[in-house]
C-alpha cells in the first residue's frame, strides 16, 4: 500500500535530455552572450571585403529567389493563409526581402532570428531580427526558454510559449557552442585578414608609384658626411608633399647640393602580392561554398565550365541551406494553422538545374515498366485524380 501511494505522489515523468541540466547548471535564466564580436567580423568580412560581400549576396539572393511550396497532407496547395503570410510577411517587406535578410544574417553571423506576431491567436506578421541584438536565455533543462532583444540599453524578453513560439532561432552548425551558430566569416577570418592586408598593401604601393623609386645618396659637403636632423626632415617633407602619390607621378626631382639618385626596384617574387590575394580569396569562397569561378577568381580549374560551377553552387550550397530553413519554418509555423501543413521550395524553377531535370524526365519517360502515376511521383508530382 505504501509503495502504491509513493507511485501516485511521484511527479509525472517528462521527456527531456539528461545532459541538458549540465548545460544550464550555472546559466539557467540568464542571457548567454555571443563569444565573439559580430560587428567586427561583419565590418571586416562583409563591408570591407569584396569577396565576402559577394559570397553572402550570392547565397542570400539565390536562396530567397526560390518559390515557396505548401503541402497539406500530400496535396499541394496554391492558396493558403500561410503562403499569403510568407509572400507578404509585414507591411515593410516582401517575402523575398525578408528571406534575403534571413539568409544574409545566417551567412554573416551564423544565426538568424524570425519573430512571429500573433493577434487574437492568429499569425499576422513575420519579422527578421538582428542576431547581434539577440541573446538566448537557457532554462533549467539547458535549452532556451526565452530570448532577449536589446537595443540601446532597453531589452524585451520573448518567452517561448504558445502554439507558435514568438522566436525561431536558425543557426549553422557550431561544435563549440551550445546556443549559437558558427559564421563562415569566423572560419575564413585569417583568409579575410590576408586578403584585406594585401589590398591595403597594394593600395599603398600604388600611392607610392608601385615601387620604391629610388634612394637619395648624400655625398657630403664642407666636411659633413650626413644631413643634420633639420635638413633631413625638410627634405623628407618636400618629397612627401611634391613627389608622392598618383597625381605627382613622373614629376622631376630638383635638388641642390651634392646628392646622387640611385634607382631601386623590387624583384618579381617580392611583388607577387596578387597570387597571395587570389589564394586568400579562394579560401574565403571555400568557407562559403561558392565556386571561385563564379567570383572571377583565376587559378581554379576544378569545374569544366561556368554552367557546371553554377550547378554545383546550387546543389552543394543553396539547396541544402534552403531545405533546412524551409523545414525549420514549417515546423515552427504549422501549429498556427489547421491541418498537417509543411513547407518546401520549388526547385523546378531553378534555371541552373534544368539540364539535370531534363535528363531525369527523359530517363523516367523511357521507363516502360512504370505507370503514369509512378512516373509522376518519380519526378515530384502527385498522382492524377481519377
N, C-alpha and C positions, 0 to 999 in steps of 0.2 A: 504493500500500500504506500509506504514512504517513497519508494523509488518511482511509483506512478505519479505521485504529487510533484516530485522533483522534475520529472519529464514535462509535466504540464506547466510548471512555473519557469522552465528554462526558456530564455528568449529565442524566438524563431531564428533558424539559420539563414544567413544571407550569402548570396553568391558574390564573392569578391576575391581579389588577388591576395594571396598570403604575403607576398613581398611588398605590397603597396604600403603597409603600415611602416615598413622600414624607411621608405622614401619620405614619408610625412613625419618621421619621428621628431624632427626639430623645426619643421617649416609649416605645419598644418595651420591654416587660417591666415597665413601671412603671404604677401606677394613675393614671387620669386623673380628677381631681376635678370634680364638677359646678361650673359657673361662677357659681352663684347660691345664695342662701340658701333652700333648700326649706322649712325650718321656719318662717321668717318669712313667706314667701308663703302657706303653709297657715294660719298663725295669723291673718293679716290678711284673706285672701280667703275662707277656709272657716270657721274657728272664729269669726271676728269679723265676718262679713258674711252677712246672711240670704239675699241674692240668690245669692251664690256657693255657699253651703251648699246651697240648694235646687236649683241647676243641677246640681251634682255628684250629689246624691242622685237626682234625676230620671233622669239619664242612666245612672248605675250600676244603679239598681233596674230600670229598663226593660230594659236590655241583659241583666242577669243573669236576668230572668224568662223569657227565650226558651228553649224546649225544644231539647235537642241532637238532631241527626240524624247518623247514621253510615251511610256507604256503603262497601260492599266491592265494588270494581269498579263496576258500575252498579246493583247491587242494594242496596236499603235494608235495614238490619238493625235489628231491635227489641231484640236482646240481643247484647252483645259485651263482652269484658273491658274495652275502652277506655270504653264507655258506662258500665259499672259504676264504673270509676275516676272518671269525671267527675261521676257522681251522688253518690259518697261519696269525695272525694279524700283525706281524712285523718280520724282519729278526732275531731278537734275542730271540724270544719266540714262543712256540707253543700255540695253542688255550687253552690247558689245563693249561699251565703255567700262561698265562695271567689271566684266570678266577680264578685260585687258589690265585694269588696275590690280585685280586679284592675282592674276598670273605674274604681273610685274613685281608685286611685293613678294610673292613666293620665290622668285629668282634673285631678287636683291637682298632679302632678309632671311630667306629660308622659312618664313612664316607668313601666313595670310589669314585675315580675320574678316568674317562676314557677320553683320548684325541683322537680325530679323525683327522687324517692327510689327507687333501684333495689336490690333484694335478690336475690342469686343470679341476676342477669341479667334479672329480671322487674320491671316497673314496679309499685310498690306504693302510693305516695302522691304527692300534689302539694301544694305549699305556696306561699303568696304571701309574698314578702319585701319589706321596706320599701325604697323607692327611695333615701332619704337615707342609708342604710347601705351601699349597693352602689356599687362602683367598677369600671369596666371596665379591663382590663389588655391593651393592644394587643400584637399580635405584630409580627414583622418585616415582615409584609405590611400592617400598619396597622389591621387589624380585630381585635376582642377574641379572644384565645386563652384568657382566663380572666377570672373575676370575683372580686373580694374583698368579703367581707361583714364589716363591722366593728361591734362592739358593746362599748362601754366599754373601748376600748383593745385588745381581743382581736380578731384577724382570722382568717378562714377563706377559703382560696383554692379556688375551684371551677374546675378545668381543663375546658375544653370538648372533652372526648374521649368516645369510645364511640359506640354506635349512636344513643343518645339523650343528647345533651349535658345535663349537670345543670341548666343555667340557660337559660331562654327570656327574652330581653330584648325587650319590646314598647315601641315609642316612637312618639310623634306627630312629624310632620314638623318638622324644625328646619333651616333653610338655613344656619345659622351655627355648627353644631356637628357634628363627625364621629361622636360617640358617644352623645349624649343628646338626647332629645326636648324640644320646647317646650311648656310648660304653658299652657293658656288663661289662667291667672292672670297669667302674665307679659305676655301681650298686653293684658290688661284691667287692668294694675296702676294706671294713672292713674285709670281709672274707679272702681276699688275704693277708692283713696285719697280720691277726691272723695266717694263715697258714704259712706264711714266718717266723713269730716270733717263732712259735712252732718248725719249723725246725731249726732255729738258736739256740734255747734253747736246743733242743735235741743234736745238734752237740757239744755245749759247755759242756753238761753233759757227753757225751761220751769222750770228751777230758780230762775230769776230773775223769774218772773212773766210770761214770754213776751215781755217788752219792758222796756227801762229805764223804770221807772215815773215817774221824775221826777228833779229835782235840788233839793238844798237850797241856798238862796242866803243867805249870811250878810250881814246889812245893816250890821254893825259896831256896836260898843258901847264906851263910855268911850274914844273916840278911836282904837280899834283897828279897822282895816279888814279884818283876816283873823284866822283862828284860829291859835293857836300850834300847833306840831307835836304837842305832847302832847294838846291839845284835839281836833285833827283825828283823831289815831289812836284816841282814846277814843270819839269819835262814830262813826267808821267801824266799830270793833269792836262797838259796841252795835247798829248797823244790821245788820251781818252775822249776829249771834247771835240777834236778836229779830225780824227782818223779812224775811230772805231764805229762799227755799225754799218748797215746796208747803205744808208744814204751818203756815207763818206767813202764807199768802196772805190778804189782806183785813184784817190786824191794823192798827189805827190807830197812827199815829206821834205820840208825845207828846214835845215838845221844850221846852226852856227857853231864854230869851234871844231875841234878835231874828233869827229865822230865817224865811225865806219858802220855800214849796214851789211849784215850777214843774213842771207836767205836761209829760211828754215822750213821744213815740212815734216808731216807725219807719214809713216810708212803705210802702205795699203792695209797691212794687218792691224795697225793701230786705229785706222779709220773704219774698220769693219763693224760699225755700230748697227747698220741696217740688218744684218743677219741675226745679230743678238736680239734686236727688236722683233723681227719676224718669229724667232723661236719663242719669245715670250708671248707673242700674240697667239701662236698655235696652242700654247699651254692654257691660255685663257679660254679659247674656243673649246678646247678639250674638256675643261671643267663644266662648261655649259652644255656640251653635247651638240655643238654647232660645227659642221664640217668647215674647215678653214677655206676651202674653195669658194664657199658661199659668201665669205667675207673678203674675198680678193687677196688673201694672204698667199704669196708664192712659196714654192718649195714643197708642196704636198701633192703627191700624185696617187693617193690612195684610191680615188674614185676615177672611173673611166671618163666620165664627163659630168657636166653640171647637173643634168637631169638625174643621174644616179645619186649624186650628192644630195640633191633636194629630196629625193625619195627616202634616202637614209635619214635625213633630218626629221622628216615626218614620222617614219616608222620607229626610230630609236629614241626620239626626244619628245616631240609634240604629242603624239598619240598616247604613250604611257602616262604622261602628266595629265592630259585631258581626261583620260579614263578614271584616274584616281580622284580628280576633282568632281567629276560627274557622279561617281559612286558616293562620295562623302556628302555632296549636296543633296542627293536623292535620299539617303538615309536620314539626313537631318530634317529635310522639309516634308517628306512624305507623311509623317504622322499628322500634319496640319490639314490633310485633305482626305476625303473618303476614298476607299478602295485601296488596292495594292498598287501603288504608284512607284515607278522607278524611272530614272533619267539616263540618257545616253546622248551620244553625238552622231550626226550623220556623216560618216567618213566617205560616203559615196560622192559627196560634193567636193572632195579634195582633188584638184586637178593633177597634182603631182603623183597621185596614186592611181590614175586612170589606166596606165599600162597593166598594172597588176590586176585591176578589176576586170579589164577586158580579157586577160588571159584566164582568169577564174571562170568568167562566163563561158568562154569557149570550151574549157575542159568539162564544165558541168553540162553544157548544152549537148556535147558529144557523147555523154554517158547514157547509152540507150537502156541500161538496166535500172535507171532511176525514173520514178514517176514525175509528173509535172510538179506536184506539191513538194516532193522531195528535192527537186531541183530548186524550187523557190526558197525552201528552207536552207539549202546549202549556201545560197548567196545572200542570206539575211532577210528574206521576205517571208511573210506569213502565207499560210495555205489559202487557196482560193475558196471562197464560200460556195456552198452547193446551191 
